[in-house]
Amino acid sequence: MIPSRLPPSTKRLAFTRARALFLGAALFPALAGAADTQPADLIGIYVKALDANPKYQAAVAGFREAAEAKPQALAKLLPQVGAGATAGEFEQAVSGNYFRGVLDNTGASTGSGGEGINVNHRDQFYSVGYQVGLTQVLFNWGLFKTYDQSELKVGQAGVKVYEALDGLRLQIAQAYFDVLSAQDGVRFAKAETDAVRQLLDQANNKLANGIVTDVEAKQAQAEYDLSEAELIDAQNTLDVDLTQLQLLTGGQSYTKLKTLGPNFQPAPPDPNKLDVWLERAQSQNLALQDKHYGTEIAQKEIEKQKAARLPTLDAGAKRSYAYADGGISNGIAAGNNHGLDESIYLNLKVPIYTGGAISSAVRGAEAGLEMAQYEEAAARNDAKHGTQVAFLNATAGLSHISALNQAVQSAAAAEDAAHVGYNVGTKTYSDVLLAVRSRYKAERDYAQSRYAYIVNFLKLKQSAGALSHADLLTINRWLQQ
């Protein structure tokens, strides 16, 4: 089963702990005094990307935003206290015949009616007052469900931070080894161009001595021009890959990167069982956990919308006080009036008819749950497929590396034999050119296969929800200046 929520420590402090883990001098002592002129390594670039990458920073900000949903939901369940005050200057006027049938014009009481009192009076006075009120929710099922949702949203936002962190790790590693691959491409292209240049010189010398025809010399020139064009393409690829690495680290430029050293020894996944990795992916894959949170939130949304059909009950207390030094409304030409009102009450609300709004909201929430369930099912399939592909690529990559390593040695031997045959006249220019290109292609493929294995290793860890900074540290130890 997928865990319904992250542990409390990961909900609130996961992103700060992860960041501190990388920025701590104890973990990366070499970074503190490293000069920009030194070759950059994978960890150094990753640390820069933590602060500079907008996608990761957006996920961290999203977590902080979601973390506020819980106290906001809780606040609506806690007592609400409010106070207010008024102060003002008033002017009132009254005119007319008052108390007809009760008083006569002299103000004396009559037994059978009277003409009343003629009043024509204006009063100007000051009034002050205050009001204090308290309300407490006793029962509101919708607010309870909102609080449950807020906890789930915090957990989901925490998962999204980890997703962004894992995505950044994979992006940095991919971009780093893309640059190494492009640098290899430039190096091999230069070496191939130099080799083809030597063949061109040999062809021109043989043409001058009448050993070869003009056609072969022109072919050699054409192949050299093609090699130079391929070198330009290789350099452009390197520039593009460096730009991608710079974008991930906030525009930081890199003149030199540490390369993959001979201490790199590819090994099969541990454990070397696909079923184990698939089981881990079903329980730990972050994208799947994200969607599972979405399903649980959608379920709570249905309950919250259905709760609108239930009554709500609040308790309240209120105190109001007012003072005025005059005012016709308090008595003709009255003065020094005091008023006090205190009350304790229960407020029950029962929805009877809302025009179909509640039923519509429930249907919309049910559709939202269905969508969330489909998205979770799709994420489960993606996790399974991604894990299978990464595992198969990692295991096949081992055999591929070994085969290409042998191919490099064979291609080098074939090139040497072709050069010897060309010098003695048993091999043609085309034979030598094919051997040269085959050798450098084998070397490029071998180098790229090692980079691809590392990236597949990280993809497998990511699919299984097990990618961590320790994996980057392991890879970083394989690098050399």
C-alpha positions as CSV (number, residue, x, y, z in Angstrom):
1,M,0.0,0.0,0.0
2,I,1.1,3.6,-0.6
3,P,1.6,5.5,2.6
4,S,-1.3,7.9,3.1
5,R,0.9,10.7,4.3
6,L,4.6,11.5,5.0
7,P,6.0,11.4,8.5
8,P,5.5,14.7,10.3
9,S,9.2,15.5,10.2
10,T,9.2,15.3,6.4
11,K,6.1,17.4,6.1
12,R,7.6,20.5,7.6
13,L,11.4,20.3,7.6
14,A,12.2,18.0,4.7
15,F,13.3,20.6,2.2
16,T,15.4,22.6,4.8
17,R,17.1,19.5,6.0
18,A,17.9,18.3,2.5
19,R,19.3,21.7,1.7
20,A,21.4,21.9,4.8
21,L,22.7,18.4,4.1
22,F,24.3,19.7,0.9
23,L,25.4,23.1,2.2
24,G,27.0,21.8,5.4
25,A,30.8,22.2,5.4
26,A,31.1,18.9,7.2
27,L,29.6,17.0,4.2
28,F,31.4,19.0,1.5
29,P,34.5,20.4,3.0
30,A,36.3,20.7,-0.3
31,L,33.6,23.0,-1.7
32,A,34.2,25.8,0.8
33,G,37.6,26.7,-0.5
34,A,37.4,25.5,-4.0
35,A,38.3,28.1,-6.6
36,D,36.3,28.7,-9.7
37,T,39.4,27.8,-11.8
38,Q,39.4,24.2,-10.5
39,P,37.5,21.6,-12.5
40,A,33.9,21.4,-11.4
41,D,32.4,18.1,-10.2
42,L,28.9,16.8,-10.0
43,I,28.3,17.7,-6.4
44,G,29.6,21.2,-6.7
45,I,27.3,21.8,-9.6
46,Y,24.3,20.3,-7.8
47,V,24.8,22.5,-4.8
48,K,24.7,25.6,-7.0
49,A,21.5,24.3,-8.7
50,L,19.7,23.9,-5.4
51,D,19.7,27.7,-5.0
52,A,19.5,28.7,-8.6
53,N,17.0,26.2,-10.1
54,P,13.6,27.9,-10.4
55,K,11.6,24.7,-10.7
56,Y,13.0,23.3,-7.4
57,Q,12.6,26.7,-5.6
58,A,9.0,26.9,-6.8
59,A,8.3,23.5,-5.3
60,V,9.8,24.7,-2.0
61,A,7.7,27.8,-2.0
62,G,4.7,25.7,-2.8
63,F,5.4,23.6,0.2
64,R,5.6,26.7,2.4
65,E,2.2,27.8,1.0
66,A,0.6,24.5,1.5
67,A,1.9,24.3,5.1
68,E,-0.2,27.3,5.9
69,A,-3.4,25.5,4.9
70,K,-3.5,23.5,8.1
71,P,-3.3,26.4,10.6
72,Q,-5.9,28.3,8.5
73,A,-8.3,25.3,8.6
74,L,-7.7,24.8,12.3
75,A,-8.3,28.5,13.0
76,K,-11.9,28.2,11.8
77,L,-12.5,25.5,14.4
78,L,-11.1,27.5,17.3
79,P,-12.9,30.3,19.2
80,Q,-13.4,33.5,17.3
81,V,-13.2,36.6,19.4
82,G,-13.9,40.1,18.0
83,A,-14.3,43.6,19.4
84,G,-15.4,46.9,18.1
85,A,-15.9,50.4,19.3
86,T,-17.8,53.5,18.2
87,A,-17.5,57.2,18.9
88,G,-19.2,60.1,17.3
89,E,-21.0,63.4,17.5
90,F,-24.7,63.4,16.6
91,E,-27.4,65.9,16.0
92,Q,-31.1,65.0,16.2
93,A,-34.3,67.0,15.7
94,V,-37.9,66.1,16.5
95,S,-41.2,68.0,15.9
96,G,-44.8,67.0,16.2
97,N,-47.6,66.2,18.6
98,Y,-46.7,63.3,20.8
99,F,-48.7,61.2,23.3
100,R,-52.1,62.1,22.0
101,G,-54.8,60.5,24.0
102,V,-52.4,60.2,27.0
103,L,-51.3,63.7,27.9
104,D,-52.9,67.1,27.5
105,N,-51.0,70.2,26.5
106,T,-49.9,70.9,30.1
107,G,-48.3,67.5,30.3
108,A,-50.9,66.2,32.8
109,S,-52.3,62.7,32.5
110,T,-55.9,62.4,31.3
111,G,-58.2,59.6,31.9
112,S,-60.1,59.7,28.6
113,G,-57.6,61.1,26.2
114,G,-55.8,64.3,25.5
115,E,-54.4,66.6,22.9
116,G,-50.8,65.4,23.5
117,I,-47.6,67.5,23.7
118,N,-46.3,69.7,20.9
119,V,-42.6,69.1,20.5
120,N,-40.1,71.1,18.4
121,H,-36.6,70.2,19.7
122,R,-33.1,69.8,18.5
123,D,-30.3,68.0,20.4
124,Q,-26.6,67.8,19.7
125,F,-24.6,65.2,21.7
126,Y,-21.7,62.8,21.9
127,S,-22.0,59.0,22.0
128,V,-19.4,56.2,22.6
129,G,-19.8,52.4,22.9
130,Y,-18.1,49.0,22.5
131,Q,-19.0,45.5,21.5
132,V,-17.3,42.3,22.3
133,G,-18.3,38.9,20.9
134,L,-17.2,35.3,21.0
135,T,-18.3,32.4,18.8
136,Q,-17.3,28.7,18.9
137,V,-18.0,26.0,16.4
138,L,-19.7,23.1,18.1
139,F,-20.5,21.1,14.9
140,N,-19.6,21.8,11.3
141,W,-18.7,18.7,9.4
142,G,-17.6,20.7,6.4
143,L,-14.9,22.5,8.4
144,F,-13.7,19.2,9.9
145,K,-13.3,17.7,6.4
146,T,-11.5,20.9,5.3
147,Y,-9.0,20.4,8.2
148,D,-8.5,16.7,7.0
149,Q,-7.8,18.0,3.5
150,S,-5.3,20.5,4.8
151,E,-3.2,17.7,6.3
152,L,-3.2,15.8,3.1
153,K,-2.3,18.9,1.1
154,V,0.8,19.5,3.3
155,G,1.9,15.9,2.7
156,Q,1.3,16.2,-1.0
157,A,3.4,19.4,-1.2
158,G,6.2,17.6,0.7
159,V,6.1,14.9,-1.9
160,K,6.3,17.5,-4.7
161,V,9.4,19.0,-3.1
162,Y,11.1,15.5,-3.2
163,E,9.9,15.1,-6.8
164,A,11.5,18.3,-7.8
165,L,14.6,17.4,-5.9
166,D,14.9,14.1,-7.6
167,G,14.1,15.7,-10.9
168,L,16.9,18.2,-10.4
169,R,19.4,15.5,-9.4
170,L,18.6,13.6,-12.6
171,Q,18.7,16.7,-14.7
172,I,22.0,17.8,-13.3
173,A,23.5,14.3,-13.9
174,Q,22.1,14.1,-17.4
175,A,23.4,17.6,-18.3
176,Y,26.8,16.9,-16.7
177,F,27.4,13.7,-18.6
178,D,25.9,15.2,-21.8
179,V,28.7,17.8,-21.5
180,L,31.3,15.1,-20.9
181,S,30.0,13.2,-23.9
182,A,30.1,16.4,-26.0
183,Q,33.7,17.0,-24.9
184,D,34.6,13.5,-25.9
185,G,32.9,14.2,-29.2
186,V,35.0,17.3,-29.8
187,R,38.2,15.4,-28.8
188,F,37.4,12.4,-31.0
189,A,36.4,14.7,-33.9
190,K,39.7,16.6,-33.6
191,A,41.7,13.3,-33.5
192,E,39.7,12.0,-36.5
193,T,40.3,15.2,-38.4
194,D,44.0,15.0,-37.7
195,A,44.1,11.4,-38.8
196,V,42.2,12.2,-42.0
197,R,44.6,15.2,-42.6
198,Q,47.5,12.8,-42.4
199,L,45.8,10.5,-45.0
200,L,45.2,13.6,-47.2
201,D,48.9,14.5,-47.0
202,Q,49.8,10.9,-47.9
203,A,47.4,11.0,-50.8
204,N,48.9,14.2,-52.1
205,N,52.4,12.9,-51.8
206,K,51.4,9.7,-53.7
207,L,49.7,11.8,-56.3
208,A,52.9,13.9,-56.7
209,N,54.8,10.7,-57.2
210,G,52.2,9.3,-59.6
211,I,51.3,6.4,-57.2
212,V,47.6,7.3,-57.0
213,T,45.2,9.0,-59.3
214,D,43.7,12.5,-59.0
215,V,40.4,11.0,-58.0
216,E,41.8,9.4,-54.9
217,A,43.4,12.7,-53.9
218,K,40.2,14.6,-54.4
219,Q,38.3,12.0,-52.4
220,A,40.9,12.5,-49.6
221,Q,40.3,16.2,-49.7
222,A,36.5,15.7,-49.6
223,E,36.8,13.4,-46.6
224,Y,39.0,16.0,-44.8
225,D,36.4,18.7,-45.4
226,L,33.7,16.5,-44.1
227,S,35.8,15.8,-41.0
228,E,36.1,19.5,-40.4
229,A,32.4,20.0,-40.7
230,E,31.8,17.2,-38.2
231,L,34.2,18.9,-35.9
232,I,32.2,22.1,-36.1
233,D,29.0,20.2,-35.3
234,A,30.7,18.6,-32.3
235,Q,31.8,21.9,-31.0
236,N,28.3,23.3,-31.4
237,T,26.8,20.3,-29.6
238,L,29.3,21.0,-26.7
239,D,28.2,24.7,-26.6
240,V,24.5,23.8,-26.5
241,D,25.1,21.2,-23.7
242,L,27.1,23.7,-21.7
243,T,24.3,26.2,-22.0
244,Q,21.9,23.7,-20.6
245,L,24.2,23.1,-17.6
246,Q,24.5,26.8,-17.1
247,L,20.7,27.3,-17.1
248,L,20.3,24.7,-14.4
249,T,22.7,26.5,-12.2
250,G,21.6,30.1,-12.6
251,G,24.0,31.0,-15.4
252,Q,27.2,29.7,-13.8
253,S,29.7,29.1,-16.6
254,Y,32.1,26.1,-16.6
255,T,35.4,25.9,-18.4
256,K,36.3,22.4,-17.2
257,L,34.6,19.4,-15.7
258,K,36.0,16.4,-13.9
259,T,35.8,13.4,-16.2
260,L,34.9,9.8,-15.5
261,G,38.0,8.0,-14.2
262,P,39.3,4.5,-14.5
263,N,38.0,3.7,-10.9
264,F,34.5,3.5,-12.4
265,Q,33.4,-0.1,-12.3
266,P,29.8,-0.6,-13.5
267,A,28.0,-3.2,-11.5
268,P,24.5,-4.7,-11.9
269,P,21.6,-3.2,-9.9
270,D,21.5,-4.3,-6.2
271,P,19.4,-6.4,-5.9
272,N,19.6,-7.7,-9.4
273,K,15.9,-8.7,-9.4
274,L,13.3,-6.8,-11.3
275,D,10.4,-7.9,-9.1
276,V,12.1,-6.2,-6.1
277,W,12.5,-2.9,-7.9
278,L,8.9,-3.1,-9.2
279,E,7.6,-3.6,-5.6
280,R,9.6,-0.6,-4.4
281,A,8.2,1.5,-7.2
282,Q,4.7,0.6,-6.3
283,S,5.2,1.8,-2.7
284,Q,7.8,4.5,-3.0
285,N,7.6,6.1,-6.4
286,L,7.1,9.8,-5.7
287,A,4.9,10.6,-8.7
288,L,2.6,7.8,-7.6
289,Q,2.5,9.1,-4.0
290,D,1.7,12.5,-5.3
291,K,-1.3,11.2,-7.2
292,H,-2.4,9.0,-4.3
293,Y,-2.5,12.1,-2.2
294,G,-4.7,13.7,-4.9
295,T,-7.1,10.8,-4.7
296,E,-7.4,11.1,-0.9
297,I,-7.9,14.8,-1.2
298,A,-10.7,14.3,-3.8
299,Q,-12.4,11.8,-1.4
300,K,-12.4,14.4,1.4
301,E,-13.8,16.9,-1.1
302,I,-16.8,14.7,-1.6
303,E,-17.3,14.4,2.1
304,K,-17.0,18.2,2.5
305,Q,-19.6,18.9,-0.2
306,K,-22.0,16.4,1.3
307,A,-21.5,18.0,4.7
308,A,-23.3,21.1,3.3
309,R,-26.6,19.1,3.8
310,L,-26.0,18.8,7.5
311,P,-26.9,21.3,10.2
312,T,-24.3,23.5,11.8
313,L,-24.3,24.5,15.5
314,D,-22.3,27.4,17.0
315,A,-22.2,28.8,20.5
316,G,-21.7,32.5,21.1
317,A,-21.6,35.3,23.7
318,K,-21.9,39.0,23.2
319,R,-21.6,42.1,25.3
320,S,-22.6,45.6,24.1
321,Y,-22.3,48.9,25.9
322,A,-23.3,52.4,24.9
323,Y,-23.2,55.9,26.5
324,A,-24.6,59.1,25.2
325,D,-24.7,62.6,26.9
326,G,-28.0,63.4,25.1
327,G,-30.3,62.2,22.4
328,I,-33.9,62.5,21.6
329,S,-34.2,58.8,20.8
330,N,-33.4,58.0,24.5
331,G,-36.0,60.5,25.7
332,I,-36.9,64.1,25.0
333,A,-33.7,66.1,25.7
334,A,-32.3,63.2,27.7
335,G,-28.8,63.1,29.0
336,N,-26.3,60.7,30.5
337,N,-27.8,57.6,29.0
338,H,-26.2,54.2,29.5
339,G,-27.0,51.0,27.7
340,L,-25.7,47.5,28.4
341,D,-26.7,44.3,26.5
342,E,-25.2,40.9,27.4
343,S,-26.2,37.6,25.8
344,I,-25.2,33.9,25.5
345,Y,-26.8,31.9,22.7
346,L,-26.7,28.9,20.4
347,N,-27.0,29.3,16.7
348,L,-28.4,26.4,14.7
349,K,-28.6,26.5,10.9
350,V,-30.4,23.8,9.0
351,P,-30.2,23.9,5.2
352,I,-33.5,23.1,3.6
353,Y,-33.3,24.1,0.0
354,T,-30.3,25.6,-1.8
355,G,-31.6,25.5,-5.4
356,G,-29.6,22.3,-6.2
357,A,-26.2,23.8,-5.5
358,I,-25.2,21.1,-3.0
359,S,-26.2,18.2,-5.3
360,S,-24.3,19.9,-8.1
361,A,-21.2,20.4,-5.9
362,V,-21.3,16.7,-4.9
363,R,-21.5,15.5,-8.5
364,G,-18.6,17.7,-9.4
365,A,-16.5,16.4,-6.5
366,E,-17.4,12.8,-7.5
367,A,-16.1,13.5,-11.0
368,G,-13.0,15.0,-9.5
369,L,-12.4,11.8,-7.5
370,E,-12.8,9.7,-10.7
371,M,-10.3,11.9,-12.5
372,A,-7.8,11.6,-9.5
373,Q,-8.2,7.8,-9.5
374,Y,-7.5,7.6,-13.2
375,E,-4.4,9.8,-12.8
376,E,-3.2,7.6,-9.9
377,A,-3.7,4.5,-12.1
378,A,-1.7,6.2,-14.9
379,A,1.0,7.1,-12.5
380,R,1.2,3.5,-11.3
381,N,1.6,2.3,-14.9
382,D,4.2,4.9,-15.5
383,A,6.1,3.9,-12.4
384,K,6.0,0.2,-13.5
385,H,7.1,1.0,-17.0
386,G,9.8,3.4,-16.0
387,T,11.3,0.9,-13.5
388,Q,11.2,-1.9,-16.1
389,V,12.9,0.2,-18.8
390,A,15.6,1.6,-16.4
391,F,16.3,-1.9,-15.0
392,L,16.6,-3.5,-18.4
393,N,18.7,-0.6,-19.7
394,A,21.0,-0.9,-16.7
395,T,21.5,-4.6,-16.9
396,A,21.9,-4.5,-20.7
397,G,24.3,-1.6,-20.3
398,L,26.8,-3.8,-18.5
399,S,27.1,-6.2,-21.5
400,H,27.0,-3.2,-23.9
401,I,30.0,-1.5,-22.1
402,S,32.0,-4.8,-22.2
403,A,31.3,-5.4,-25.8
404,L,32.2,-1.8,-26.8
405,N,35.4,-2.0,-24.8
406,Q,36.4,-5.0,-26.9
407,A,35.2,-3.2,-30.0
408,V,37.6,-0.3,-29.3
409,Q,40.5,-2.6,-29.0
410,S,39.6,-4.5,-32.2
411,A,39.0,-1.2,-34.1
412,A,42.4,0.1,-33.0
413,A,44.1,-3.1,-34.2
414,A,42.2,-2.9,-37.5
415,E,43.2,0.7,-38.1
416,D,46.9,-0.2,-37.5
417,A,46.7,-3.0,-40.0
418,A,44.9,-0.8,-42.5
419,H,47.7,1.8,-42.3
420,V,50.4,-0.8,-42.8
421,G,48.5,-2.2,-45.8
422,Y,48.0,1.3,-47.3
423,N,51.7,2.0,-47.0
424,V,52.7,-1.2,-48.8
425,G,49.9,-0.9,-51.3
426,T,47.6,-3.7,-50.2
427,K,44.9,-1.4,-48.8
428,T,43.2,1.5,-50.5
429,Y,42.5,4.9,-49.1
430,S,38.9,3.9,-48.6
431,D,40.0,0.9,-46.5
432,V,42.1,3.1,-44.2
433,L,39.4,5.8,-43.9
434,L,36.8,3.2,-43.0
435,A,39.2,1.8,-40.3
436,V,39.8,5.3,-38.9
437,R,36.2,6.2,-38.7
438,S,35.3,2.8,-37.2
439,R,37.9,3.3,-34.5
440,Y,36.7,6.7,-33.4
441,K,33.1,5.6,-33.6
442,A,33.8,2.7,-31.3
443,E,35.6,5.0,-28.8
444,R,32.7,7.5,-28.9
445,D,30.1,4.7,-28.4
446,Y,32.2,3.2,-25.5
447,A,32.4,6.5,-23.7
448,Q,28.7,7.3,-24.2
449,S,27.7,3.8,-23.0
450,R,29.4,4.4,-19.6
451,Y,27.6,7.8,-19.3
452,A,24.3,6.1,-20.3
453,Y,24.7,3.4,-17.7
454,I,25.1,6.0,-14.9
455,V,22.1,7.9,-16.0
456,N,20.0,4.7,-16.2
457,F,21.3,3.8,-12.7
458,L,19.9,7.1,-11.4
459,K,16.6,6.7,-13.4
460,L,16.1,3.3,-11.8
461,K,16.6,4.8,-8.3
462,Q,14.2,7.6,-9.1
463,S,11.5,5.2,-10.4
464,A,11.8,3.2,-7.2
465,G,11.7,6.3,-5.0
466,A,15.1,5.6,-3.7
467,L,17.2,8.3,-5.3
468,S,19.3,10.3,-2.7
469,H,22.3,12.5,-2.4
470,A,24.3,9.4,-1.5
471,D,23.9,8.2,-5.1
472,L,25.4,11.5,-6.4
473,L,28.2,11.2,-3.9
474,T,29.0,7.7,-5.2
475,I,29.1,9.0,-8.8
476,N,31.2,11.9,-7.7
477,R,33.8,9.6,-6.4
478,W,34.1,8.1,-9.9
479,L,35.2,11.4,-11.3
480,Q,38.8,12.6,-11.7
481,Q,40.5,15.8,-12.8
